[in-house]
Amino acid sequence: MVVSREKTPTAQETFLQMAQAAGLRGRLLITIGLLIFNSFWDFYSYSRHRSHRIC
């Protein structure tokens, strides 16, 4: 069985792959950022509520 050598990807294919990878990474960062921001915001609003109730 002869293993055929893979053809080198064209510039367009390489660019598309890079764009896809960057898009996925960007979406992942946004998702993680939103989750972290959300948890901090929940904690912040919760602690503010408690301090108001005490006073």
JOJONOR-V254751 format. One line per field, one symbol per residue. ss: DSSP state (H for helix, E for strand, C for the rest). psi: psi as a letter, one per 40 degrees, with the letter a starting at -180 (. if undefined). burial: 1 if it has 9 or more other C-alpha atoms within 8 Angstrom, else 0. A space follows every 50 residues. Layout:
ss: ???
psi: ???
burial: ???
This chain:
ss: CCCCCCCCCCHHHHHHHHHHHHHHHHHHHHHHHHHHHHHHHHHHHHHHHH HHHHC
psi: hhhhhhihiidddddddddddddddddddddddddddddddddddddddd dddd.
burial: 00000000000001000000000000000000000000000000000000 00000
